[in-house]
Amino acid sequence: MLKPQPLALAAILLAAAACPTVAAPAPAPPGVVIDHSPASSGLYIGSPSLAILPNGDYLASHDFFGPKSVEFECPTSVVFRSSDRGQSWKQVARLRCVFWNNLFVHRGAAYLMGPDKHHGRIVIRRSTDGGQTWTEPRDTQSGLLTPQGEYHTAPMPVVEHQGRLWRAFEDAMGGTVWGRRYRALMLSVPADADLLVAANWTFSNPLARDSNWLKGDFNAWLEGNAVVTREGRIVNILRVDTPGCPEKAAIVRISPDGKIASFDPATGFIDFPGGAKKFTIRFDPVSDLYWSLATIVTERHAKAGRPGGIRNTLALTCSTNLIDWSVRTILLYHPDAARHGFQYVDWHFDGSDIVAACRTAYDDAEGGARNNHDANYLTFHRIGNFRARTLADSAPMPGQALQRQERGDLVITGTHFELARLDNEAKAFSNRAYVWKGVPERYRGWSFTRLAGGERGVLRARAVRDTTLRLATGWSQRGVKLEGWIEAGETFSYNDRGNTVMRIFTRPLKAGEEIALPQGNWTGGLLLIAD
């Protein structure tokens, strides 16, 4: 390589000094940008929805809310189409008086269903040309399902079960205060009926909230999911607004004819990571699991405010029974919870992948989103091979301090853990009030690496001398990989609703040898250390 001569080098430096500094472009949000609306427009992106057409094309939609949106009069929604599996998108329709609507496909046609404005009437539109043109809900024969009334929803699932389609809503006629006015409701219609004819639809009774639920910490329920239980019953699983964590969801039972909604506050509330924001639940027969994409609150952000307002972490979660939920992996994360958000995700299974549309608040060339709620992007995401994902596949979470602890024959390094005393009634996880039960006598008084349940931890153990490691994990929760570990035949549990059992495994470790401790499920892998 030729070296620059002194005069030439000086000229280069002078030219560089004379050139104005060009600001670096704002980082693009994760995923594929479907639409962008800067904060200065006064039009914020809401209600992302996604559908897969019979020919494999994708449809995505969103509405506009905010000061320039006329959302209380006749708001606008836009529909996009992708013919290349989400790599690029083209706007194909712009619709008036469409708000909080969801896309779904039934009998080869696409539908949009929701209110005609903020707390408007329920309407449904149909498209038979791939989303380019849509019917107009002029009357009760053409898609106007409720000629009067005020209703609320988000882009929620439509489920076909026992010859009917099911779709949850809330009516907004229980007062005037946000959240408190919402009453849980289920709509259903025969699957072979004309969905645009109002008389074909059945409405359940609207079920009002009770401020005394959750010992007075219950504010509202909203944005319910129609879900089929393992017993073949339809339930409505709703977001719950509470002042703190753990986040909750509520399970409302629906009668087989769709007319009666009922709720038992003693059994109907569950811990649900991400339950304070809108979430969508779908069942996957391949894995035999229920899955959700939910905007969870991690421990480090738990003190940033009400959980409903913390939207910077998107997680893939799953459950065997709709009651006990675990975080499988962290998909999207930003350390700033004030102006960044990944929320209101609508999604579908697509073979071994999940495809999703997300309301994203992120940096742009105009200074970013107004806040984490008032999103400036609609983004598309593909989660490849989702069934095999574990916490080890999580998105990077900058700022996790590396810790180092020396204890006995071991040096323990990692993030997201603390050493605590193992005993009955001792606190099991740093972010939950659960306690240990049935700890075998010989382990009482030992130390263990206490983790934050559902959050990604990284742990490594190095042996100073030959030793045997002991690891406890929630064996019933999928995702943890235990190759090389031997089951010890000893168990204990923690006092969640299911009294989840922790099984103990052992593994020999030679002096100087270091291994990563298996994580990958909600409990993580807890190292038990003799003192």
N, C-alpha and C positions, 0 to 999 in steps of 0.2 A: 504494500500500500504506500502511495506517495504521501509524504508529510507536507502540510501547507507551509509555504514560505512566510517569513515574518510579516511582510506587507500584505500578502493575501489574507493571512490570519487576522490582521488588524481590520481589513476591509470587511471581513465576515462579521467580526464583533460589532463594528460600527453599523452595519446594515441591520444586524439583529436588534441593536439598541434603538434604531430609528423606527423599526416596525412596531405598530401598536399591539398591545397584548390582546389576544383573542380569548374571550372567555370560553372555558370548556363547556361543551353542550351538557344539558341536564341528562343524567342517566335515564335510560328508558326503563319503564316498569317491567317487571317480569312477565313473561308470556307474550302472546301476539296481541297487538293493539287492534281492537275492532273499531273503537270510536274514542274520540278525545274531545272534551269540552272544557276549556280553561276556566278557572275560577272567575276571571274578569267578565265572563259572559253572563253570569248570574243564572246559568243553567247547569245544574249538577246532575250527574248520571246516577240513576237509581234502577231498581227492579230488574237486574239481569236475568234473562231466561234463555234456555237452550233446548233445542229439539233436534232429533235425527230423523230426516225424511226417509221414506221407503227406499229411495234410490241411493241412500248413503250420504247425500248432501246434509249440511248442518244449517239450521236457522238459529239466529240469536236476536234478541230484542232487548230494549231498555226504554225507560221513560226519562223525562226531564222533570226535576223538581227544583225548587229554589225561587228567588225573588222575581225572575223574569219568565217563569214557567207557566203561569196561570193554572197551577195545579188544582186550585179550588173551583175552577170554572170549566175549562176544556183543555186539558194538558195534551202534550204531544208525545208519541212513542215512535220509535224507528225500528225497522226490521232489517237484518243483514243476512246474507247467504254466503256459504262457503262451499265450493265444489272440489276443494283440494284438501279435505280433512283438517280444516282450520288454519292452514298456512296463510291464506289471504281471504279477505272479506269484501263484499260489495253490498251497499245499501240497496234494497229492493222495494221498500215501502216506507211511507211516512204517514202515520195515522193520527187523527185528532180524537180527543175525548177517550183516551186509553191510558190507564194508570194502574200500577201495581199488578199488571197482567202477567200470566204465565203462558208460554207456548206448550202445546202438546200435540201429539199425532194420534189419530184414531180412525180406523177403517180407511187408511190411505190419505186422509185430509189433515191439514194443519188447522189448529184452533188457537185463538187468543182469548183468555178468560180473566175477568177481573172487574173492578169498578170503572165507571166512565169518568171519574175524577176523584180527588182526595175526599174520602168518605162519600162516595157516590153510589149510584145504582149498579147492580151486578149485570154485566152484559157479556155476551160471547160472540165471537166472530169466527168465520170459517174461510179457509183458502184452499182451493183445489189446483192452484198453479204454482205451488212451491213458494208461497209467501208473497207473491207480487201483488195480487189483488185480494181484497177481503170483503166479506159481506158487511152490510150496515145494520146495526140493531135498531130498527125503526119502531118495532112493536113487539108484542109477546109471541108473535109467530116467526120473528126473524132475528132473535137473539137478545131481546130485552127481558131478562129473567125476573127482575124486581122493578116494577113501574114506580114504586116509591121506596123510601128508606135510605139509610146510610150504612155503608158496609166498609170493612177493612180487610186487607190481606196482603200477601207478598206473592212472588212467583213460587207457588207451592205445588207439590206433586199431584197428579191425577192418577189414581190407581184403579185398575179393573179387577173386580173380585165378585164371584158368584153372580155373574151376569149383569153387574152394575158398575158404573164409574162413580168414584168417590172423590170429593174435593172439599177440603176444609176452608172455612171463612170465619170471620168474626162480624157480628153486627156491631155498629158503633152507636147504638141507641140507648146505651146504659148511662147516660150523663153527657158531660161536655169535656171532662178532663182526660188528657191523653192516657191511654193504657187502661185507666179505671173504667172507661166507658165501654170497653170491648167485651163482648159476650161470645163464648166459643160456640161454633155452629158447624154442622156437617151438611153438605149438599150431596145428593146422589141422583142418578138417572139410569134407566135401563140402557145397556150398552148398545142395543140395536135400535134405539129410539132416535128421533131427530133432535139433536142437542140444542138446536136453536129455538125449539118450542118450549116456552116457559112451563106449560102445564105438565110436561114430562118429568120435571124435576121435583124431588122431595127434599124438604128442609127439615132438619131436626129442630127441637126446641133450642133457643139460645140460652147458654149457661153462663150466669153472671159470676164474677169473682167475689171473694170474701176477704176483706182486709185483715181478718184475724188469722188467716192461714199462715203457715210457717212462723208462728209465734209473733205475728204482726209485721214480718218482713216481706210479705207478699204485696207487690204493687199492681202487677198486671200479668195477664197471659195473652198471647197474640201469635199470629203467623204459624198456625197449626199445620201439621203433616197428617194426611190420611195414610195409615200404615196397617198392613194385615199382620196380625200376631201369628205365632206358631200354632195357636189353637184355632186359627181361621176366623178370628174376630176382627172387626174394624175398630181401630182406635184413632184418636186425634191426639198427637203428641205436640205440645205447644211450647214455645219459648216462654220463659218466666223472668220477669223483671224483679230483681232483688237488690238490696244495697251492697251486698258483699259476696264473696266466694265461700264455699264451692258453688258454682253455677248450677242451676236447676232446670228441669223440664217437668211438665205436667202431662199425665196420661189420662185422657177423657175417654170413657167407654161409650160406644155407639151401638144401639140395638140393631139386630140383623135387618130390620126393615128400614133403617136409617132415620127413624122418627124420634128416637129418644137418646139424648146425650146425658150421661151421669158421671159424677166425679166423687171419689172418696178421698178427702184430704189426708187421711191417715195412711193411705197406701199409694196414692196417686202421684206423689212427688218423687223424683229420682235425681240423683247427682248426674249431671250431664255436662261434660266439658264443652263450652261454647253455648250453653243453654240460654244465656242472657241476650244473644243475638239470633237473628234468623238462621236457621239451618234446614237442610233437606236430608231426609232419611230414605234410603232405598234398600231393598233386599236383593242379595246376589245368590242365586241357587247354586252357582259353581262352588263358592267358598262356604255356602250355608251360613252366611253372616249378614247382619244388617250393617250398612255403612253410612257414614255421614261425612260431609265436609263442613267443618265448624270453626268459627273464629274464637279460639280459646284465649283464656287469660293465663299467662305463665306466672310463676312465682315472682319473678323480678319486676313485673308490672302490676301486681295485685293491689298495690297501694296507690295506683295512679288515678283512682276514681271508681265509680260504679262499674261493675263488670260489663254492663251493656254499652259503655262508652269506650271500651278498650278493644281495638280492632286490628292490631298489628301482627297477629300470628294466626295463620290458617293451618289447620291440622286435618289429617285423615283419621277418623275414629271408627270403631267398630264394636259390635255387640252380638252375643249369641241369643239374647233373650229380651232386648229392648230395655232392660233395667240396668244392667252393669255394662258400662261403656269404658273403653280404654283408648288412649291415643296411640295409633299405630305409627305415625310419623309426622313430623312438622314439614309442611309443604312450602310455606312462604313466611318470611319474617322480616321485619324492619325494626331496628332498636328504638326509633322515634314513634311513640304511641300517639302523639298529639296530632300529627299531620299526615300520617300514613295508615292506610287501612286496606285489608283484604276481606271483603264482607259480602253477605247476601248471595253466596255462590249457588248457582243452579248447575246441575251436572247429570251425566248419564254414564252407564257402562257402555263401553265400545270394545267388545272382545276382551282382551287382557288389560285394556286401558280404561281410565276414566277421563272423560272430556268435560270441561267445565267453563262457564262464563262467570266472571267475577267483577263486582263493582269495586274499583281500585282507586284509592287516593294516594297519589305519588308525585314525585318531582316532575316538573316540566319546564320548558323554556321561559314560562311566565311566572315562575316562583312557586309552582306546585299547587296542590289542593288547598282550598280555604281551611279545611281541617280534615280529620280522619273520616268524618261522616259524609261530608259534602264532596263526593268523589268526582274526579276529573277524567277517569278512564273507564271504558269497558274492555276487559282483557279476556283472552281465550287461553286455556291451559290444557295440556295433555299430561296425565299422570301415568307413565308407562309401567306395565307389570305391577299394578297396584296391590295385588293380593300377596306379593312377596315382600312388600315394603316393611321395614322395621324402623325403630328409632335411630338406628345406626345410619339410615339413609336420609336423615333429616337435613333440612336446609341449615346452613351455618347460622349460628346465633352469636354474633360478636359480643364480646364483653364478659363472657364467662371466665372468671378468674381461675387459673390453674392452682390447685391446692396440692400440698404434699404433707403426708402424715406418716410418721414412723411408729410402729406398734409391734412389739415382740419380734417375731421373725420376718416381719413384712415392712416394705415401704409401699405406701398407697399414694398414687397420684391420680389427678383427674379434675373434673369440674362437677359442680352441682351436687355436692355431697357434704355431709358433716358426720363426725363420729358421735354416736349417742349410745346410751345404755339400753341393752335388750332386757326386757322383763315384761311380765304381765302388767297391763294398764299403762305401759310406757307408750309415748306418742310414736306412731308408726311412720308417718310421712311429714315432711316439713310444711306442706301446704294443705294438710287435711287434719281433722280432729280425730281420725281413727286411732285406735289403740290396739296393742297386741293382746291376744288371748291364747291360752294353752301353750305357752312357751315351755318346751321340755326343761325339766329341772336343771340338767347339766349345762344348759346354755344361759340360764338366768344370771345376770350380772356381767355377761360378755358385752363387748362393744359391737356395734354394727354401723355400716355406712348408710346413714339415713338419707334418702333421696326425696325429691319432690315428685309425688305421684303423677304420672302422665307426662312428665317433662324429660327431655333427653338428657341423660347423664353419661359421662365418659369416665370409666374407672379402669385403672391398671394396677396390678399387684406384682411386686418383685420380691423374690425370696432372698433374705440375707443368709439363711441356713435352710437345709432341707426341711420342708414343712408340708402340711396338708391344708388346702384351702377348703372353706365351707361357704357355700352360697345358698341363699334362700330366694325363691322367686315364686310368683303366682303361676303355678303350673297350668291352671285351667285357661289362662290368658295366652292366646297365640302370639307368636312373633319372637320368642326368645329361643336362641340356638344353643343347645347344650351338648354339642359333640365333645367328647373327651371327659365329660363329667359323669359321676356315678351317683345314682340316687341312694341316699342314706337311710331311707325308710322312716324319717322323722319329719313331723309337720307341726305347724302352729297356724294361727289365722289372725286376721284383723277384723274389726267389727263394722264393716260396711253392711249393706242390706243383705248381701249374700254370704256374709261371714267367709270371705275369700280365703282359701287355704294356701299357705306358703309351704312348699316342699324344700327340703334341704338336700343339697348335692355336694359331693366332695371331689377333690382333684389333687393329686400329689404335685408338688412344685419343687424342683431342685434348686440348690443354692445358686444365685445369679440369674436364674430363669425369670422372665417377665412375661405376663400374658394380659390381654384385655379381658375384662370380666364381661360376660354376656349381658346385654340389656335387651331392648326390643319389645317389651310389653309395658303395661301401665305401671306395674310395681317396680320394674327394673330388676337387676340382680343385686341383692344386698349381700355384702361380704360380712360374715360373722367372725369375730376376732376374740380369741381367749385372752383375758387380762391376767 
